[in-house]
Amino acid sequence: MVQKKINFKNTLLKYFPLILLYFSVLNEFDIDVSSVGLLSFNLPFIIIFYWSLRDPDQIGNGLIFIAGILNDVTLGYPIGISSFIYLTIIGFAAYLRNITLRPNIYKDSLVFLVSILFANSVNSLILSYIFSIEINFFEIIVNITFTFLLYFLFAKIFNYMKPMGT
């Protein structure tokens, strides 16, 4: 009986990042808290970067690509923009994973900052210059700042969620 509980827990923990990613893209989970002022962060970026860096088999690139398509449909963006941005973040995480001998949250967070700056810049350029969608750059800067700061918190939470034996 105990073995079944451990297996169920490990199975749940194994699929939790994927479930959280899909939940966040289907609910436009760029958290905006109006009562606090302008608080906004991009949870999919944190999930994608962390799990692509720490355990790339946890969430596959194809599933992340599909999450990007779903995000585009939810937000009304041209199809493929979010998938491209998500795959760019995966590329930064893969690069860091391949050059790192010893993982360090501070080095990881700096690369995460560069990746979200790059991803948001490319996203803004594509949406504003190619598709003529109006962009509020102040909101993007606030979103990048809070996404970067909350990466530390979510990385700590995700470290505790890893299934046993990994």
C-alpha positions in Angstrom: 0.0 0.0 0.0 2.8 2.4 0.8 4.5 1.6 -2.5 1.3 2.6 -4.4 1.2 5.9 -2.5 4.8 6.6 -3.4 4.2 5.7 -7.0 1.1 7.9 -7.2 3.0 10.8 -5.6 5.9 10.4 -8.0 3.5 10.1 -11.0 1.7 13.3 -9.9 4.9 15.1 -9.4 6.2 14.0 -12.7 3.3 15.5 -14.6 2.7 18.5 -12.4 5.0 20.9 -14.4 3.3 20.0 -17.6 -0.2 20.4 -16.1 0.9 23.7 -14.6 2.3 24.9 -17.9 -0.9 24.1 -19.8 -3.1 25.6 -17.1 -1.0 28.8 -17.2 -1.2 29.2 -21.0 -4.9 28.4 -21.2 -5.8 30.9 -18.5 -3.5 33.7 -19.8 -1.5 33.2 -16.7 0.6 36.3 -17.0 -0.4 37.2 -13.5 -1.8 40.7 -13.3 -2.8 41.8 -9.8 -4.7 45.1 -10.2 -5.2 45.7 -6.5 -1.5 45.7 -5.8 -0.7 48.1 -8.6 1.2 46.8 -11.5 2.3 43.3 -10.6 2.8 41.0 -13.6 4.9 38.0 -14.3 5.1 35.3 -16.9 4.8 31.8 -15.3 5.2 29.8 -18.5 8.7 31.4 -19.0 9.7 30.3 -15.5 8.3 26.7 -15.9 9.9 26.3 -19.4 13.3 27.6 -18.4 13.6 25.8 -15.1 12.4 22.3 -16.4 14.4 22.6 -19.6 17.5 23.4 -17.6 17.1 20.9 -14.7 15.2 18.0 -16.3 14.6 18.4 -20.0 12.8 15.0 -20.1 10.2 16.3 -17.7 8.4 18.4 -20.3 9.2 17.7 -23.9 9.9 20.3 -26.5 6.9 19.2 -28.6 4.6 19.6 -25.6 6.1 23.1 -25.0 5.6 23.9 -28.7 1.9 22.9 -28.4 1.6 25.0 -25.3 2.8 28.0 -27.3 0.2 27.3 -29.9 -2.5 27.2 -27.2 -1.1 30.4 -25.7 -1.4 32.1 -29.1 -5.0 31.0 -29.5 -5.9 32.2 -26.0 -4.2 35.6 -26.4 -5.3 36.1 -30.0 -1.7 36.4 -31.3 -0.6 35.1 -34.7 -0.1 31.3 -34.5 3.4 30.3 -33.8 4.8 33.4 -32.1 4.6 32.0 -28.5 6.0 28.6 -29.7 8.9 30.4 -31.2 9.5 32.4 -28.0 9.2 29.3 -25.9 11.7 27.4 -28.0 14.1 30.3 -27.8 13.9 30.0 -24.0 14.5 26.3 -24.3 17.6 27.1 -26.4 19.1 29.3 -23.7 18.4 26.6 -21.1 20.0 23.9 -23.2 23.0 26.1 -23.8 23.4 26.7 -20.1 22.9 23.0 -19.2 25.6 22.0 -21.7 28.3 24.4 -20.4 27.6 24.1 -16.7 29.6 21.8 -14.6 28.0 22.8 -11.3 24.5 24.2 -11.2 24.2 27.5 -9.4 20.9 29.4 -8.9 22.6 32.8 -9.4 24.2 31.9 -12.7 21.0 30.2 -13.8 19.0 33.3 -13.0 21.4 35.6 -14.9 21.0 33.4 -18.0 17.2 33.3 -17.4 17.2 37.1 -17.3 19.1 37.3 -20.6 16.7 34.7 -22.1 13.6 36.6 -21.1 15.0 39.9 -22.2 15.9 38.4 -25.6 12.5 36.5 -25.9 10.5 39.6 -25.0 12.5 41.8 -27.3 12.0 39.4 -30.2 8.3 39.0 -29.3 7.8 42.7 -29.2 9.6 43.3 -32.5 7.6 40.6 -34.3 4.3 41.7 -32.9 4.8 45.5 -33.4 6.7 45.6 -36.7 5.4 42.7 -38.6 1.9 42.4 -37.3 1.3 46.1 -36.2 0.1 45.1 -32.7 0.5 47.9 -30.2 3.0 47.1 -27.4 3.1 48.8 -24.0 6.8 48.6 -23.2 6.4 49.7 -19.6 4.2 46.7 -18.9 6.8 44.4 -20.5 9.6 45.9 -18.4 7.5 45.3 -15.2 6.7 41.8 -16.4 10.3 41.0 -17.0 11.3 42.4 -13.6 8.8 40.4 -11.7 9.3 37.2 -13.8 13.1 37.4 -13.0 12.6 38.0 -9.3 10.0 35.3 -8.9 12.3 32.8 -10.7 14.2 32.3 -7.4 11.0 31.4 -5.5 9.6 29.1 -8.1 13.1 27.4 -8.5 13.1 26.7 -4.8 9.5 25.3 -5.0 10.3 23.2 -8.1 13.4 21.8 -6.4 11.1 20.3 -3.7 8.8 18.9 -6.3 11.2 16.6 -8.1 10.1 13.0 -7.9 12.0 10.7 -5.6 14.9 8.9 -7.3 15.7 11.7 -9.8 
